[in-house]
Amino acid sequence: MSKWIVLMKKEFVQMIRDFRIVWLPIAFMFLGATQPVVNYYLPSILKSLGGSQGITIDPNMAQLEGGEVLASTLASQFDQLGIMILVIAIMGIIQTDKSNGMLSFILTRPVAVPSYIASKVVSNYILLAFSVSVGYFTSYIYVNYLFTSVPLSQVFVGLIFYLVWLLFIVSFTTMVSTIFKSQGVIALISIGTLLGCRLVIGLSPIVDQVNPAVMSKYAIEYLSNGAIHSNIFSSSLFTFAWLLVILITIYYWIFNKKFTTE
């Protein structure tokens, strides 16, 4: 446990040096504020600029329910540009240690591979969950001011659903970072796969059942109408099953030192 704590401290120190602990929450605060502000002021902006000719503006746009606007923050901001930002922030999570020899050095020390993996995943998940939560509650504040209020219980439950999807994002990116050497390739595969998971939601009930991104959909639905999807439990089980497969893959790749042959 003490070695795991030391590794965790090392990760947080690196986050401070990279200023990720500063710019990542700020980036999500901007994303969180963007959606409600745009939803509220876009009709007025288009009208004042005279650019609404040929464009149909829904007169009820500013009358949207707060929960719907908060849900659109997850769908339009966090699950699009937000995913790209998250992947870019952690794409070097294992790759950096491989390239500078730190991973080989750590494995020659009395450090268990699971402790190393856990320190990486947990520390980065804490940072990303904090950043997403800051952006989410920034959006909530704007929503309450510009639209109708959203019950706090609904806000927190929706966030919990979304954080399960976030855990998959962190774990999957960690796995890709373990397997590949180039950060460009890591970013391309991670972003492409994660956005692909998000895009195929709704195509098939069977696909939705095994797709971790459906947890984001459930969060959006709950914020919009206050109803918890009947498949939330089974989808959560499938998501955690995927997480187990990913962690086993990372362990196998590192324990057998596959990275030395990449």
C-alpha positions in Angstrom: 0.0 0.0 0.0 2.8 2.4 0.8 4.4 1.8 -2.6 1.1 2.5 -4.3 0.8 5.8 -2.3 4.3 6.8 -3.4 3.4 6.1 -7.1 0.2 8.1 -6.7 2.1 11.1 -5.3 4.5 10.8 -8.2 1.6 11.1 -10.6 0.1 14.1 -8.9 3.4 15.8 -8.8 3.7 15.3 -12.6 0.2 16.7 -13.1 1.3 19.8 -11.3 4.4 20.2 -13.3 2.5 19.7 -16.5 -0.2 22.2 -15.3 -2.8 19.6 -16.1 -4.3 20.2 -12.7 -4.9 23.9 -13.9 -5.8 23.9 -17.6 -8.0 20.8 -17.6 -10.6 22.1 -15.1 -10.5 25.5 -16.8 -11.2 23.8 -20.2 -14.2 22.0 -18.9 -15.5 25.1 -17.1 -15.5 26.7 -20.5 -17.3 23.8 -22.1 -19.8 23.6 -19.3 -20.6 27.3 -19.6 -20.8 27.3 -23.4 -23.9 25.2 -23.9 -26.4 27.0 -21.7 -25.1 30.4 -22.8 -25.3 29.5 -26.5 -28.8 28.0 -26.1 -30.1 31.1 -24.4 -28.5 33.9 -26.4 -28.2 32.4 -29.9 -31.6 33.6 -31.2 -30.9 37.1 -29.9 -27.4 37.1 -31.5 -28.7 36.0 -34.9 -31.4 38.5 -34.8 -29.1 41.4 -33.9 -26.6 40.5 -36.6 -29.4 40.1 -39.2 -28.1 36.6 -39.9 -31.3 34.7 -39.2 -32.7 35.1 -42.8 -33.4 31.6 -44.1 -32.9 30.1 -40.7 -35.7 28.8 -38.6 -35.2 29.7 -34.9 -37.3 27.8 -32.4 -39.1 30.5 -30.4 -39.1 28.1 -27.4 -35.4 27.7 -27.3 -35.0 30.0 -24.4 -37.9 28.1 -22.7 -36.1 24.8 -22.5 -36.2 22.9 -19.2 -33.0 23.2 -17.2 -32.5 19.4 -17.2 -32.6 19.3 -21.0 -29.9 22.0 -21.3 -27.7 20.3 -18.7 -28.1 17.0 -20.7 -27.2 18.8 -23.9 -23.9 19.9 -22.2 -23.0 16.3 -21.8 -24.1 15.3 -25.3 -22.8 18.3 -27.3 -19.8 19.4 -25.3 -18.4 16.7 -23.1 -19.0 13.8 -25.4 -17.5 15.5 -28.4 -14.8 18.1 -27.9 -14.6 16.9 -24.2 -13.5 13.4 -25.2 -10.7 14.8 -27.4 -9.5 17.0 -24.6 -9.5 14.1 -22.1 -7.6 11.8 -24.4 -5.0 14.4 -25.2 -4.5 15.1 -21.5 -3.7 11.4 -20.7 -2.5 9.9 -23.9 1.0 9.7 -22.6 0.0 8.0 -19.3 2.1 4.9 -20.0 3.8 5.8 -23.3 5.9 8.5 -21.6 7.3 6.0 -19.0 8.0 3.6 -21.8 9.9 6.2 -24.0 12.0 7.6 -21.2 12.9 4.2 -19.7 11.0 4.9 -16.4 8.7 1.9 -16.9 11.7 -0.5 -17.3 13.3 1.1 -14.2 10.2 0.7 -12.1 9.8 -2.9 -13.0 13.3 -3.6 -11.7 12.2 -2.3 -8.3 10.1 -4.2 -5.8 6.9 -2.7 -7.3 4.0 -4.9 -8.2 2.6 -4.3 -11.6 -1.0 -4.0 -10.3 0.1 -1.2 -8.0 1.7 0.6 -10.9 -1.4 0.3 -13.1 -3.7 1.3 -10.2 -1.6 4.4 -9.5 -1.9 5.5 -13.1 -5.6 4.8 -13.6 -6.8 6.1 -10.2 -4.7 9.3 -10.1 -5.7 10.3 -13.7 -9.3 9.3 -13.1 -9.4 11.5 -10.0 -8.1 14.5 -12.1 -10.4 13.9 -15.0 -13.4 13.3 -12.7 -12.7 16.5 -10.9 -12.3 18.5 -14.1 -15.5 17.1 -15.6 -17.4 17.7 -12.3 -16.2 21.3 -12.3 -17.4 21.8 -15.8 -20.6 20.0 -15.1 -21.5 22.2 -12.1 -20.4 25.3 -14.0 -23.1 24.4 -16.5 -25.5 23.7 -13.7 -25.0 27.2 -12.3 -25.6 28.8 -15.7 -28.6 26.6 -16.3 -30.2 27.6 -13.0 -29.7 31.2 -13.8 -30.8 31.2 -17.5 -33.3 28.4 -17.5 -35.3 26.5 -14.9 -33.7 24.9 -11.8 -32.7 21.3 -11.7 -33.1 19.2 -8.5 -29.7 18.5 -7.0 -30.5 14.8 -6.6 -31.1 14.6 -10.3 -27.9 16.4 -11.0 -25.8 14.1 -8.8 -27.3 10.9 -10.1 -26.7 12.0 -13.7 -23.1 12.8 -12.9 -22.6 9.4 -11.3 -23.8 7.7 -14.5 -21.5 9.8 -16.6 -18.5 9.2 -14.4 -18.9 5.4 -15.1 -18.4 6.2 -18.8 -15.5 8.5 -17.8 -13.8 5.5 -16.0 -14.0 3.6 -19.3 -12.4 6.5 -21.2 -9.5 6.6 -18.8 -9.0 2.8 -18.7 -9.2 2.4 -22.5 -6.8 5.3 -23.2 -4.4 3.8 -20.7 -4.5 0.4 -22.5 -3.9 2.1 -25.9 -1.0 4.1 -24.3 0.5 0.8 -23.0 0.4 -1.0 -26.4 1.5 1.8 -28.8 4.6 4.0 -28.9 3.5 7.1 -30.9 1.3 9.6 -29.1 -0.3 10.5 -32.4 -1.4 6.9 -32.9 -2.6 6.7 -29.3 -4.7 9.8 -29.7 -6.1 8.7 -33.1 -7.1 5.2 -31.9 -8.5 6.4 -28.6 -10.5 9.3 -29.9 -11.7 7.4 -32.9 -12.9 4.4 -30.8 -14.5 6.4 -28.1 -16.3 8.8 -30.4 -17.3 5.7 -32.4 -18.8 4.1 -29.3 -20.7 7.3 -28.7 -22.0 7.5 -32.3 -23.4 4.0 -32.6 -25.7 4.4 -29.6 -29.2 3.8 -30.6 -28.5 1.7 -33.6 -29.3 -1.5 -31.9 -30.5 -2.5 -28.4 -28.0 -5.3 -28.4 -25.1 -3.0 -29.2 -26.3 -0.5 -26.6 -26.4 -3.3 -24.0 -22.6 -3.9 -24.4 -21.5 -0.4 -25.2 -20.0 1.5 -22.3 -20.9 4.8 -23.9 -24.6 4.0 -23.2 -23.9 5.1 -19.6 -23.6 8.7 -21.0 -26.9 8.2 -22.8 -28.6 7.1 -19.6 -27.2 10.2 -17.8 -28.6 12.4 -20.5 -32.0 10.7 -20.5 -32.2 11.0 -16.7 -31.4 14.7 -16.7 -33.9 15.3 -19.5 -36.9 13.4 -18.1 -35.9 12.2 -14.6 -36.4 8.5 -15.5 -33.8 5.9 -15.0 -33.5 3.4 -17.9 -34.5 -0.1 -17.1 -31.2 -1.5 -18.5 -29.0 0.6 -16.3 -28.0 -2.3 -14.1 -27.1 -4.7 -16.9 -25.3 -2.0 -18.8 -23.2 -1.2 -15.7 -22.2 -4.8 -15.4 -21.1 -5.0 -19.0 -19.1 -1.7 -18.6 -17.3 -3.1 -15.6 -16.7 -6.3 -17.4 -15.0 -4.3 -20.2 -13.0 -2.5 -17.6 -11.8 -5.9 -16.2 -10.8 -7.0 -19.7 -8.9 -3.8 -20.3 -7.0 -4.0 -16.9 -6.1 -7.6 -17.6 -4.7 -6.6 -21.0 -2.6 -3.8 -19.5 -1.3 -6.1 -16.8 -0.4 -8.8 -19.4 1.3 -6.3 -21.7 3.4 -4.8 -18.9 4.1 -8.0 -16.9 5.4 -9.7 -20.0 7.3 -6.6 -21.0 5.7 -6.5 -24.5 6.5 -2.8 -24.6 10.2 -3.6 -25.1 9.5 -5.1 -28.5 7.3 -2.3 -29.8 
